C-alpha cells in the first residue's frame, strides 16, 4: 500500500523536474510563451517551464575561424591563403531583441567550435559574414609585398571594421574582443618579390651607413684641419716684431753653431748678429 501511495508523489516530482529549465552561469535565457518572445533576458538560474519555453543563449566569448580566404591587396595582387580567428561576445541585455530580429539565424555553439556546448549563439551567420567582409576591406588597404610585416595592424583593422559594421545595425549588441591572423600567404611570385625587396632594402641600408661613416670621417678631418689652422693663426698673431727678431736671431745662432761645428768652417758675425760668409 505504501508503495502505491508514493507513486503519485514520484510522478508529480518527475513532472515538476521535467518542467524546469536551468540557465548556466555566463548564459541568459529567452522566454517564449505561445510563440511570443519575452523582452527581458533571464539570468542564470532554474525556471519552471511547464507552460512556456526558455531557450538558453551564451553570452560568453565565442570564437570562430575564417579559412582559405583569397582577397586582393592594395597593389591588386590576390593573396593565396588568409586564415583568421575572430572572437566576440553578445551583450546579455540585447539577446531577446536579437532573437526576435534573427530567429532564423541561431546555431549551437558546438556547430561552430570543436568541443563546443549545446548553448545557442544568436546571429552567427551575420557576424561571420560581416567578419569576412571586414577582412577583404582591410587587406585591400595594404600592399601584398609588405603585408607580412603588418599582422598586428591588419588584425586591428579587421577588428575595428567588423565592430563598426555590427554597430551600424545593432548598436552595442556585439563586442569584437580580438582578431588573430593565423596565416598570411601570398602567391609564390610575390614571395620572391618580397625577398628581393628585403635584400634591396638591406643593401640600401648598408650603403647608407657607409655614407654616414664617410661623412663623419670627413667632418672629423675638417674639424682637425680647422683647429690646426686656427692654432697657427693664433701663434702668428701673437708674435710681436721684437719677438720675431729674437726668434730669427735664435734660428741664425743655431745655424751658425751647426756650420761652425764642422771642421774647417769659420763663421763671422757682425754687430747685429747677422751671419757673414762662412770661411775655410
C-alpha positions as CSV (number, residue, x, y, z in Angstrom):
1,X,0.0,0.0,0.0
2,X,2.8,2.5,0.9
3,X,4.5,1.9,-2.5
4,X,1.2,2.7,-4.3
5,X,0.8,5.9,-2.2
6,X,4.3,7.1,-3.1
7,X,3.7,6.6,-6.8
8,X,1.7,9.8,-7.4
9,X,4.2,11.8,-5.5
10,X,7.1,10.5,-7.5
11,X,5.2,11.1,-10.7
12,X,4.4,14.7,-9.6
13,X,8.1,15.2,-8.7
14,X,9.3,13.8,-12.0
15,X,6.8,16.0,-13.9
16,X,7.9,19.1,-12.0
17,X,11.6,18.4,-12.7
18,X,10.9,17.8,-16.4
19,X,9.1,21.1,-16.5
20,X,12.2,23.0,-15.2
21,X,15.0,24.6,-17.3
22,X,18.4,25.6,-15.9
23,X,20.4,28.6,-17.3
24,X,24.1,28.2,-16.6
25,X,26.4,31.0,-15.5
26,X,27.6,33.1,-18.4
27,X,24.4,32.4,-20.4
28,X,21.0,34.0,-20.5
29,X,17.5,32.7,-21.2
30,X,14.9,33.9,-23.5
31,X,11.3,33.1,-22.6
32,X,8.7,32.1,-25.2
33,X,5.0,31.7,-24.4
34,X,2.7,30.6,-27.1
35,X,5.2,31.9,-29.7
36,X,5.6,35.3,-28.0
37,X,9.2,36.2,-27.1
38,X,9.8,37.8,-23.7
39,X,11.5,41.2,-23.7
40,X,13.8,40.5,-20.7
41,X,16.9,38.3,-20.6
42,X,16.6,35.7,-17.9
43,X,19.8,35.4,-15.7
44,X,21.4,32.2,-14.6
45,X,19.1,30.0,-12.5
46,X,16.3,27.4,-12.6
47,X,13.0,28.2,-14.2
48,X,9.6,26.4,-14.3
49,X,8.7,25.9,-17.9
50,X,5.6,23.7,-17.9
51,X,3.6,26.3,-19.9
52,X,6.5,28.1,-21.6
53,X,9.8,27.5,-23.3
54,X,13.1,29.0,-22.2
55,X,15.9,29.0,-24.8
56,X,19.5,29.3,-23.4
57,X,21.9,31.6,-25.3
58,X,25.6,32.0,-24.5
59,X,27.0,35.4,-23.7
60,X,30.5,34.1,-23.1
61,X,33.3,34.8,-25.6
62,X,32.7,32.9,-28.8
63,X,35.4,32.2,-31.4
64,X,35.2,31.0,-35.0
65,X,37.6,30.7,-37.9
66,X,37.7,32.1,-41.4
67,X,39.9,29.9,-43.6
68,X,41.2,29.8,-47.1
69,X,40.3,33.4,-48.0
70,X,41.8,34.9,-51.2
71,X,41.3,38.7,-51.0
72,X,43.1,41.2,-53.2
73,X,45.7,43.6,-51.8
74,X,46.0,47.3,-52.4
75,X,48.5,46.6,-55.2
76,X,45.9,44.4,-56.9
77,X,47.6,41.1,-56.1
78,X,45.5,38.1,-55.0
79,X,46.5,36.5,-51.7
80,X,47.0,32.8,-51.8
81,X,45.7,31.9,-48.4
82,X,44.5,34.0,-45.4
83,X,43.3,32.4,-42.2
84,X,42.0,34.3,-39.1
85,X,40.3,33.6,-35.8
86,X,37.5,36.0,-34.7
87,X,36.5,36.4,-31.0
88,X,33.3,38.2,-30.0
89,X,30.7,38.3,-27.2
90,X,27.0,39.2,-27.2
91,X,25.5,41.6,-24.7
92,X,23.1,39.8,-22.3
93,X,20.5,42.6,-22.4
94,X,20.5,42.5,-26.2
95,X,19.8,38.8,-26.7
96,X,15.9,39.0,-26.6
97,X,15.8,41.7,-29.2
98,X,18.3,39.9,-31.3
99,X,16.3,36.7,-31.0
100,X,13.2,38.5,-32.4
101,X,15.2,40.0,-35.2
102,X,17.3,37.0,-36.1
103,X,15.1,34.0,-35.2
104,X,16.3,32.2,-38.4
105,X,19.9,32.8,-37.5
106,X,20.5,30.7,-34.5
107,X,23.2,27.9,-34.2
108,X,24.6,25.7,-31.5
109,X,28.0,26.6,-30.1
110,X,29.3,23.1,-30.8
111,X,28.3,23.5,-34.5
112,X,30.9,26.3,-35.0
113,X,33.6,25.3,-32.4
114,X,35.1,21.9,-31.9
115,X,34.3,20.7,-28.4
116,X,31.7,23.4,-28.0
117,X,28.5,23.3,-26.0
118,X,24.8,23.0,-26.9
119,X,24.3,26.6,-25.9
120,X,22.8,28.8,-28.6
121,X,24.6,31.5,-30.5
122,X,22.4,34.3,-31.9
123,X,23.0,36.0,-35.3
124,X,26.2,34.0,-36.0
125,X,25.7,34.0,-39.8
126,X,25.5,37.8,-39.8
127,X,28.6,38.1,-37.6
128,X,30.7,35.7,-39.7
129,X,29.5,37.3,-43.0
130,X,30.5,40.8,-41.7
131,X,33.8,39.4,-40.5
132,X,34.6,38.0,-43.9
133,X,33.8,41.4,-45.5
134,X,35.9,43.2,-42.9
135,X,38.9,41.0,-43.8
136,X,38.6,41.8,-47.5
137,X,38.3,45.5,-46.9
138,X,41.3,45.6,-44.6
139,X,43.6,43.7,-46.9
140,X,42.6,45.9,-49.8
141,X,44.3,48.8,-47.8
142,X,47.7,47.0,-47.6
143,X,50.3,46.0,-50.1
144,X,51.0,42.3,-50.5
145,X,54.8,42.8,-50.5
146,X,54.8,44.4,-47.0
147,X,51.6,42.8,-45.5
148,X,53.5,40.0,-43.7
149,X,55.2,42.7,-41.6
150,X,51.9,44.2,-40.5
151,X,50.0,41.3,-39.0
152,X,49.1,43.3,-35.8
153,X,48.0,46.3,-37.8
154,X,45.9,44.0,-40.1
155,X,44.2,42.3,-37.1
156,X,43.3,45.7,-35.6
157,X,41.9,46.9,-38.9
158,X,39.7,43.8,-39.2
159,X,38.5,44.1,-35.6
160,X,37.7,47.8,-35.9
161,X,36.0,47.3,-39.3
162,X,33.9,44.4,-38.0
163,X,32.9,46.3,-34.8
164,X,31.8,49.3,-36.9
165,X,29.6,47.1,-39.2
166,X,27.9,45.3,-36.3
167,X,27.2,48.6,-34.5
168,X,25.7,50.0,-37.7
169,X,22.6,47.8,-37.3
170,X,22.8,46.6,-33.7
171,X,24.5,49.2,-31.6
172,X,26.1,47.7,-28.5
173,X,24.7,44.2,-29.1
174,X,28.1,42.7,-30.0
175,X,31.7,43.3,-28.8
176,X,34.5,42.1,-31.1
177,X,37.1,41.2,-28.4
178,X,40.0,40.1,-30.6
179,X,41.2,39.0,-34.1
180,X,44.2,36.6,-34.6
181,X,45.8,36.4,-38.0
182,X,47.0,32.8,-38.2
183,X,48.1,32.5,-41.8
184,X,49.0,35.1,-44.4
185,X,50.4,33.6,-47.7
186,X,50.9,35.3,-50.9
187,X,51.5,34.0,-54.4
188,X,55.0,32.3,-54.8
189,X,55.9,35.0,-57.3
190,X,55.0,37.7,-54.8
191,X,57.0,35.8,-52.1
192,X,60.1,36.1,-54.4
193,X,59.4,39.8,-54.9
194,X,59.2,40.2,-51.1
195,X,62.6,38.5,-50.7
196,X,64.2,40.6,-53.4
197,X,62.8,43.8,-51.9
198,X,64.1,42.8,-48.5
199,X,67.6,42.2,-50.0
200,X,67.5,45.5,-51.8
201,X,66.4,47.3,-48.6
202,X,69.3,45.7,-46.7
203,X,71.8,46.8,-49.4
204,X,70.4,50.3,-49.4
205,X,70.7,50.4,-45.6
206,X,74.3,49.1,-45.7
207,X,75.3,51.8,-48.3
208,X,73.5,54.5,-46.3
209,X,75.6,53.5,-43.2
210,X,78.8,53.6,-45.2
211,X,78.0,57.1,-46.5
212,X,77.2,58.2,-43.0
213,X,80.6,56.9,-41.7
214,X,82.5,58.5,-44.6
215,X,80.7,61.8,-43.9
216,X,81.5,61.6,-40.2
217,X,85.2,60.9,-41.0
218,X,85.3,63.8,-43.4
219,X,83.8,66.1,-40.9
220,X,86.4,64.9,-38.3
221,X,89.3,65.7,-40.7
222,X,87.8,69.2,-41.4
223,X,87.5,69.9,-37.7
224,X,91.1,68.8,-37.2
225,X,92.4,71.0,-40.1
226,X,90.4,74.0,-38.9
227,X,91.8,73.5,-35.4
228,X,95.4,73.4,-36.7
229,X,94.9,76.4,-38.9
230,X,93.3,78.3,-36.0
231,X,96.3,77.4,-33.7
232,X,98.8,78.5,-36.3
233,X,97.0,81.8,-36.8
234,X,96.9,82.4,-33.1
235,X,100.6,81.8,-32.8
236,X,101.4,84.0,-35.8
237,X,99.3,86.8,-34.5
238,X,100.9,86.6,-31.0
239,X,104.4,87.2,-32.4
240,X,105.4,90.9,-31.9
241,X,108.2,92.5,-34.1
242,X,110.7,92.3,-31.2
243,X,109.8,88.6,-30.6
244,X,110.2,87.9,-34.2
245,X,113.7,89.4,-34.2
246,X,114.6,87.2,-31.2
247,X,113.2,84.1,-32.9
248,X,115.1,85.0,-36.0
249,X,118.4,85.5,-34.0
250,X,117.9,82.2,-32.3
251,X,117.5,80.4,-35.7
252,X,120.6,82.2,-37.1
253,X,122.6,81.3,-34.0
254,X,121.6,77.6,-34.2
255,X,122.5,77.6,-37.9
256,X,125.9,79.2,-37.2
257,X,126.7,76.7,-34.4
258,X,125.8,73.9,-36.8
259,X,128.1,75.3,-39.5
260,X,130.9,76.1,-37.2
261,X,130.8,72.7,-35.7
262,X,132.2,71.2,-39.0
263,X,135.9,71.0,-39.4
264,X,137.5,73.8,-41.4
265,X,134.5,76.2,-41.1
266,X,134.7,79.7,-39.7
267,X,131.6,81.8,-39.1
268,X,131.9,85.6,-38.6
269,X,129.0,87.6,-37.1
270,X,128.5,91.4,-37.4
271,X,127.3,93.5,-34.6
272,X,123.7,92.8,-35.4
273,X,124.3,89.1,-35.1
274,X,123.9,88.6,-38.8
275,X,125.9,85.7,-40.2
276,X,128.6,86.7,-42.7
277,X,130.4,84.5,-45.2
278,X,131.5,81.0,-43.9
279,X,135.2,80.7,-44.4
280,X,137.5,77.8,-44.6
